[in-house]
């Protein structure tokens, strides 16, 4: 019964336009990010509608990534101005985006409110019948380190959906918070993680009533659930007051990881981004708990960590530079890094790279110039990210078509000097007999494929080059490596011992906090740990 009620949750049953758009988003995001980790919660409700909620730090990148990785056919709420953009508007409609007008962006607020009410009713109708809806409850994209004010629209949609489902005898819809994490969303080839959390436990809805008291009860329920959404989004997205706090937690996570690898006798390998996100969540929860239980000790440790990180920054170093430095700098170790770099460099000069340059360099540079121009005008970083994605959606396919048409003409047209050259040698004459449409389609597909292959080679080249640069840094004795390593090991040990004494997210005996409560509310000392 649940499979029947959950309409749109199976991707293969979605319309062709949605499936095609979703494939396009998958292709685009897999090129944009070098790593995308998806963490699915194992306790997804088996039936009923699903409302996914998350924050909105990076413009169009957010809904495109979510559409590409979340299951089923999503109806995604987006601002109506996006639908006015040629081509993009058609793409958004094909991929299930639903336009909502903001009162401040329309000349007729009354008409806007009426139209939005109809749209919200439609979303409630879909949820009640087992559909999936994606909402960014903040209502706007931003580059802040913390969650902005959550609007009440998501809670109002949910209230109506629960009532409709109850009237129809359907399972009630569920709310799934999603953690959306980027190493740097506005930079090319960074890392992303999408963490799908367990369904929220919601308060009972108020009884239906036509009088004023019924409206008051509804408003109170919506207000309570909206506040719960705010805290859930803060929890799953590791919201902090400032970017400095988030950066410090991320660096502290690096120290903990390196120390655990040393204690277990394992090599220091780069963890997946999803593992790093979970580690940051653990450190954030434990740190806030200890700041409440032992504020003086925690503050002293925080100041010491910050002083160490400042010292590294002044020298242009990272915690990884310190932890990964070999005990002995041998010629064999340098040779290994050099071989990795030269191997990637040799392959970079093959057919793949030259094809990637021919098929992608021009739109890539145009995209970069557009972003550079926007940054000079002090445009918000989240807007820059949206424009970069939008321009990529338009520029790259157009260039692939133009380049493919030019290559096809060069090879097959009698007026082309390349064609004349091919005809002059028996070995190449068969190329001129190929069907034009076939040649054109092969190159249209080859340009993006060569770009993806090139990026894999390029990633190896960059890693090899970074290792060579790191080797030169390691040889610099002015950095006082023994002092840096001693301080970092001490801080790492303190952070690890802090976590060992606590029950934190990811532990076998961890219990997720109740909806409307942050992780710190579920952190506790282990029975064997001293609480004095």
N, C-alpha and C positions, 0 to 999 in steps of 0.2 A: 504493500500500500504506500509506503514511504517513497518508493521509486516513482510511483505515479504522481503523487502529490508534489514532489519536488521538481516542478517543471523548469526546464532550462538548466538544470545542474549537470547534465551530461553534455559535454562539448560537441559530441558527434551528432546530437539532435538539433543543434543550433542552425539557423539559416546559413547558406553558403557565404553570404556577404559578411556575416559575423566571423565565421571560421577563417575566411580569407584575410580579413582585417587583423584578426588575432595572430595569424601566422606572420603577417607583415610586422606587427609589433614585436613578436618574438625575434624575428630576424634583426630588426633595428636595435633592440635592447641588447642582443647578444653581440652586436658589433660595438655598441656604445660602451658597454661594460666588459671588462676582461674576465670578470667572475661574477656569477649570480648564484647565490645560495638560497634555496627554498627550504624552510623548516616547517613542515606540516604538523599540526597538533594531532595526536592520534585519537582524540576524543571528540571529533566532529559529530554533531548530532546527526542521526541517520535519516531524519525526515523533518519536514517543515522548511519554511523560507529562511534565507540567510541574509543578514545585513552586515556587510564588512565595513568597519570604520578604521580610519588611520589618519595620521597628520598629513600635511601638504607642503613639504619643504622645497619642492623642485619643479613646480609648474607641470607642463605636459609629460615630463618624464615619469611622474608618479602614476597617473592613470594608465599610461601605456604599459609600464612595467607590471602593474597590478592586473591589467587585462590579459597580459601574456602569460602570467603564472597561476592565477587563481582559477579553480575549476568552474566549468559550466558557462552559461551565458549570462553575463553581467549587464545590469542597467546602471550606468555610471552617471552621477549627477555632475554637471559642468556648467560654467557660466555661459550665458547665451551669446555673448560677443564672439566666442570662438567659432560659432556656427556661421558667422558672416564672412569668414575668411575663405576664399575660393579653394576648392579641392579639400582643404582640411575639414570644412563643414560636412562635406559628403562622407569623408572617411570616418568622422566621429559618429555620424548617424548610422553608418553601416556597422560600427562596432558597439552599438547599444548605448551611446551617450545621450543623456536627456538634458535639454537646455533649461536653465532656471535663471530668471531675471532678478537682478538686484534693484531695489527701489531707487538707489542713488544713481543708477545707470540708465534710467528710463525717463521719458518725458511724461508718461502717464502712469503714476504709481498705482492708482486704483485698478487700472486694467492689468498691470503687472501682477498685483497681488491676486487677482481673480485667476489669471492664467497659471500662476504658480500653485495656487490651491488645487487646480485641476490636475496639474502634473504630480503634486504630492499625493493626491488621491489615487492616481494611476500607479504610483510606486507602492503605495499601501496595498492596492489590489494585487499587484504582482507578488509582493511578499507573502500575503495571506494565502496565496495559492501555490506556495512552494518555490517561488522564484528567488533570484539572487540580486541584491542591490549593493553597489559600492558608493559610499558617501564619505566625503572629507568634511567632517562636522565643523571645522573652523571656518569654512566658507570662503577661504582665500588662501593663495599660496604665499609663502614667506620664507625668509632665510634666518629666522630666529633660532636660538638654541633651545627654546622651550615652547610649549603648546600655547597658542593664542586662545582667546575666548571662544569657547565652543558654543555654537548657535543651537537653538532649540528645534530646528527643522527635523533632524534625524529622529529625535525622541517623539515628535508629533506623528511622523510617518509610522513609527513603530507602534504607537498606541492604537492608531486606526487599524493597522494590519493585524494586531493581536485580536482586536474586537471582531474584525471581519472573519478571521480564521475560526474564532469561537462560534460565530453564528453559522458558519458553513460546516462545522464539525471537522475542520482540518487541524493538524498539529500546529501549535503556535510557532511563529518565526523566532529565530535566535539571532543574537548579536555576537559577531566574531571580531574582536580587536586584532589589528594586524600591526606588527612592528615593521617599520620601513626604515632601513639603514643604508647610508651611503658613506664610502670613504671620502668621496668628493664628487657630488653629482654633476657639477658644471664642467668637470675636466674629462677629457676623452680617456677611455680605457682604465677607469677606476673600478671599484668593487661595490657590489650591492648585496643586501640580504633581506629577504622577506620572511618574517616570522609569524606564522598563523597561530594565534593563541586559542585557548579553550573558550567555549561559549560562556557568556556572562550569565550570572544568576540575577534575574530582575525582580523588582518588587511586584506584588500583585496589582493588576490594573484596577482602578476605581470602578464601581458600578455605573452603568449608563444612566444619566438623568438629564432631563431637559431644563431643570431649574438652575438658578444661579449657583447653588451649592455644588451641583455637578460640574459646572465649568471651573469652579475654584478647585475642586478635587483633581480635575484633569490637569490644570495648570501646575498644581503642586507635584503631581506625578511626573509631568514633563520636566519640571525644574529639578527634581531629585535625580531622574535618569540622566539628564544633561550633565549634572555635576559628576555622576558616576562615569560618564563617557570621558569627561575631562581628566579624571584621575587615571582611568584605564589607558588613555592615550599617553599621559605622562609616564606611566609605568612601562609600557611596551616599547616606547620610543626613547627611553632613557633621558627624559627631559631634565635639563638643569637650567639654573638661572642665567648662567653665562657660558660662552664658548670656552672660556678659560677653564671652567670646572669640567666640561666635557673632555677637553684635551688632556687635562690632568688624569682623569679616570682612564682614558684610553692609554696613556703612557704607563700608568700604574698597572694596567692589565698586562702590558708587555713585560713588565718586571716579574709579575707573578708567573706568567707562562714560562719564561726562561728559567726561573728558579725551580719550578716543578719538573721541567725537563732535566735539569741537573740532578735533582734528587732521585729521579727515576733512572738516571744513567743513560738517557737517550740523547741523540743528536738534536741540535737546535734547528728544527725545520719550521718553515713558515706555516702557521695554521690556516685553515680555511677561514673565510670572512665570517661565516656563521658561528664558528667556534669562538672567534674573537669577540663577536657581539654578545654571546652568552657570557663570556668571561668578563666583559665590561659590565653587563647586568649584575653579575655576582658581586663585583667590586663596588659598584654603586650602592647596592642594597646593604652590603656589609659595612661600608664606610658610613652611611647615614645612620645605621643602627649603633655603631660604636661612637659616632659623634653625639648621639643622644645618651648612651650609657656611660661613656667615659670621655667627656668632651675635652678635658685638658690633655690627656694622652694622645687623643686623635688629632687635635689641633697641632700639637708639637710634631707629630709624624707628618702631617700635611705640610707644615712649613719646611720640614727637612726634605721632603720629596720635591717640593717646589724649588727649593734652593739647588738641589741636585739637577733638576731639569733645566733650570736657568743656566747653570754652569755648562751643561751640555750644549744648550742653544748658543751660548757665547762662542763655543768652539766649533759650531757647525756640525755637531754630533747628534746621534739619536741613541736611545737606550739599546737598540739592536746592535749598533756599532760596538758598544762596550761588551755586550754579552757574547757576541759572535767572534770576538778577537781571539785567534789561536794563541796557545801558550808559547809556541815558537813559530816565527815567521820563516818558513823554509822555502827554498827555490822550487821544490816539488809542489807546494801549496799554491805558489804564484803561477806555476806552469799549468796547473789544473784549471784555474780561473781563466788564464789566457787561452787555453785550448777551447773552453766553452764559448768564449767570445769570438774567436776566429772561426770556429765551426759555423756559428750563426751568421757571421759576416759573409762567408763564402756562399752560403745558400741564399743570402739576401740578394746577391747579384744574378740570380737565376731568372727564369721566365716569369715566375710568380710575382716577384717584386716589380719588374718593369711593367707587367700587365696591371698590377695594382696602382702604380703611379699614373699610367696612361688613363686608366678608367676612373680614378678617384682623386687625383691630386688637385685638379681645377676646382671641383665643388668643395673639397676640403679647405682649400685656401680661401675661397669665397666665404665659407662658413666662418672661418677664423677671423677674417677681416670684419665681417658683420658683428661678431661678438666683441672684437677689439673696439669698434666704433661705439657700441652700446656701453661698454665699460667706461669709456672716456666721458660719457654723458651722465655717469653716476646712476645708471639704471640698477634696480634691485637685482641681486644675483639670481634669485628664483625666476625672475622674468627673463634674464639672459639665458638661463637653462632652457626655458620654454621656446625661446626664439631659435636657439641653436638646434633643438630637435625639429621644430617646424621647418626651418630652412633646409635641414638635412633631408626631411621627407620630400621636399620639392626639388632641391638642387641635384641630389645624387641621381634619382631616376631620370630626370631630364638629360643630365650629362651622359648617362649610360646609353640612352636612346640616340643622342647626337653622335657619340663616339662610335657606336655600333653601325649607324648609318654611314658614317665616314669611312670606316674600315671596309664595310661591304662594298661601297663605291670604289674604293682604292683597289680592291682585289679583283672585282668583276667587271667594272665599267671599261669600255674600250677607250674612253677618253682619259683614263688614269695612267700616269707614268709607271706606277707600280704594276698595273695589269700588263703593260707592254713589256716590262722586265720579266714578269713571270712567263709570258708567251715566248720569250726568246730562249728559254731553256726547257728541254723535254722533261726534266725532272719535276718542274713546277707547273707545267701546262695544265695538269688535271685540276689544279686549284681553281683555275678560271672557269671551270665547267660546273662548279658547285652551285646549287640553287640559292638564289639571293636571300629568300626568306629564311632558309636554314642557317646560312652564315650569320645573318642578322640576329637570329634568336640565340645562337650559340654564344655570340659576343655579349648580348644583353645579360645572359646568365653568368658568363665568365667574369665580367668586371667585379661584381660583388663577391663572387666566390674567391677570386684571386686576392681581393682585399682581406678576406677573412684568413686565408692561408698566410698572407703576408704579415698580418698582425701577430700570428703565432710565432713566426720567425723573429719579428721585431721585438716581441716580449723577451725571447731568449737573448737577443742581442743586448737589450737594455740591462737585463739582469747580469749578463757577463761584464758589461762595461761598468755597472755599479760596483760589482765585486772588485774589479781592477782599481777603481777609484778608492774603494774602501781599503784595499791593501796599502795604497799610498798613505792613507790617513793613519792606518795602524802603525806604519813605520815612523810616524812623526812622534818623537820622544818628548816633545814639548807639551804634550797633552797630559803628562803625568798619569799614565795608564794604571799604575798600581793603585793610586789614590782613588781614581774614578771607579775602578773595579771593586775595590774594598767597600766604598760607600754604596755602590749599587747592589752588591751582594747583601749587605746589611739591611738595606731598605727592602729588598726582595724577600728576605727571610722574615722580616717583620710583617709584611703584607700577607705572606703565605700562612704564617702562624695565626694571624688575625682571622683568615678565612677558615682555617682548620678548626678553630674553636667555635665556629658558628654553623648553623644549618642555613644554606644559601640556595638560590635557584639553581636547578640542575642536579642537586643532591638527591639520593634515592629517598630520603625521608623528608624532602621539601614538600610543603603544602602551599599551593597557590593562594594568595590573599583573596578575601572576598571582594566581589565587584565594588568599586568605589574606594578601594584601599590600595595604597602603593606597596611595593615589595617589602619595604622596611617593616611593615606591620606583621609580616609572617616570619621575619628573621628571629632566631632565638639561639641562646647559648646551648651547646651540646651538654648533656648531663655530666660528662667527664671533665668539661672545661670549667675553670675557675671563674666565678662571677664576681669575685671581690675586686 
